[in-house]
Amino acid sequence: MMQKPTTCRGNAKCDLGEYQGAIVDYTKAIELKSDYTHAYNNRGNARIDLKDYQGAIADFTKAIKLKPDDAEAYFNRGVAKCVFKDNQGAIADYTKAIELKPDDADA
C-alpha cells in the first residue's frame, strides 16, 4: 500500500524534529482514512517525542483496535506505559508484540 502524502510529510518532519507539525500531518492522514493504522502509530511516536504519553497510548490503542495483530503498536504502547510505571501493562504489551512477531525479539 502506498503511503499517503501527509504521512510522508509527517515522517519528514519527524526526521527534522518538528514533531508538532508531524502530528498535524498524521492527523490529516487519519482524517482522510480513519482506519490508517500506520498514521496512528507514527502520530503516537511523535507524541512520545513531545512527552505526551497519554496521547501516545491513545493512538497506539486505536491502532491496536483497528489492527489487533499490529506488533509495532503493542511494542510502542509498552514503551509509553513504562513512563507511567505501568510495568504489568508494558510487559503484557511487549509479550503480545513478541507473540505476534517473534523474529523481531532477536533484535
C-alpha positions as CSV (number, residue, x, y, z in Angstrom):
1,M,0.0,0.0,0.0
2,M,1.3,3.4,-0.9
3,Q,1.8,5.9,1.9
4,K,-0.4,8.9,1.9
5,P,1.4,12.2,1.1
6,T,0.5,13.6,4.5
7,T,2.1,10.6,6.2
8,C,5.3,11.1,4.2
9,R,5.4,14.8,5.1
10,G,4.9,13.8,8.7
11,N,7.8,11.3,8.5
12,A,10.0,14.0,7.0
13,K,9.0,16.5,9.8
14,C,9.8,13.9,12.5
15,D,13.2,13.4,10.9
16,L,13.8,17.1,11.3
17,G,12.5,17.1,14.9
18,E,9.3,19.0,14.0
19,Y,7.0,16.7,16.0
20,Q,4.1,19.1,16.3
21,G,4.0,19.6,12.6
22,A,4.2,15.9,12.1
23,I,1.3,15.3,14.4
24,V,-0.8,17.8,12.2
25,D,0.1,15.8,9.1
26,Y,-0.6,12.4,10.7
27,T,-3.9,13.8,11.9
28,K,-4.8,14.9,8.3
29,A,-3.9,11.4,7.1
30,I,-6.3,9.9,9.7
31,E,-9.0,12.4,8.6
32,L,-8.6,11.1,5.0
33,K,-8.6,7.5,6.1
34,S,-9.8,6.8,9.6
35,D,-8.5,3.2,9.7
36,Y,-5.0,4.1,8.7
37,T,-3.1,2.4,11.5
38,H,0.3,3.5,10.3
39,A,-0.6,7.1,10.8
40,Y,-1.8,6.3,14.3
41,N,1.5,4.6,15.1
42,N,3.5,7.4,13.7
43,R,1.4,10.1,15.5
44,G,1.9,8.1,18.7
45,N,5.6,8.1,18.2
46,A,5.7,11.8,17.6
47,R,3.6,12.3,20.8
48,I,6.2,10.3,22.7
49,D,8.9,12.6,21.4
50,L,6.8,15.5,22.8
51,K,6.3,13.7,26.1
52,D,2.6,13.4,25.5
53,Y,2.5,9.8,26.7
54,Q,-1.3,9.7,27.3
55,G,-1.9,10.9,23.8
56,A,0.6,8.3,22.5
57,I,-1.1,5.5,24.4
58,A,-4.5,6.6,23.0
59,D,-3.0,6.5,19.4
60,F,-1.4,3.1,19.9
61,T,-4.6,1.7,21.4
62,K,-6.6,3.0,18.4
63,A,-4.1,1.3,16.1
64,I,-4.5,-2.0,18.0
65,K,-8.3,-1.8,17.9
66,L,-8.2,-1.3,14.1
67,K,-5.5,-4.0,13.6
68,P,-5.2,-6.4,16.5
69,D,-2.2,-8.1,15.0
70,D,-0.1,-4.9,14.9
71,A,3.0,-5.9,16.8
72,E,4.6,-2.4,16.4
73,A,1.6,-0.7,18.1
74,Y,1.8,-3.1,21.1
75,F,5.5,-2.5,21.4
76,N,5.2,1.2,21.2
77,R,2.3,1.3,23.7
78,G,4.5,-0.7,26.1
79,V,7.2,2.0,25.8
80,A,4.7,4.7,26.7
81,K,3.3,2.6,29.6
82,C,6.8,2.4,31.1
83,V,6.8,6.1,31.6
84,F,3.8,5.7,34.0
85,K,5.5,2.8,35.7
86,D,2.7,0.6,34.4
87,N,5.1,-2.4,34.4
88,Q,2.4,-5.0,34.1
89,G,0.7,-3.3,31.2
90,A,4.1,-2.8,29.5
91,I,5.0,-6.4,30.0
92,A,1.6,-7.5,28.6
93,D,2.1,-5.3,25.5
94,Y,5.7,-6.4,25.0
95,T,4.6,-10.1,25.4
96,K,1.9,-9.6,22.8
97,A,4.3,-7.9,20.4
98,I,6.7,-10.9,20.7
99,E,3.9,-13.4,20.2
100,L,2.9,-11.6,17.0
101,K,6.4,-11.1,15.6
102,P,8.8,-13.5,17.4
103,D,11.6,-12.8,14.8
104,D,11.8,-9.2,16.0
105,A,12.5,-10.3,19.5
106,D,16.0,-11.3,18.4
107,A,16.9,-7.7,17.6
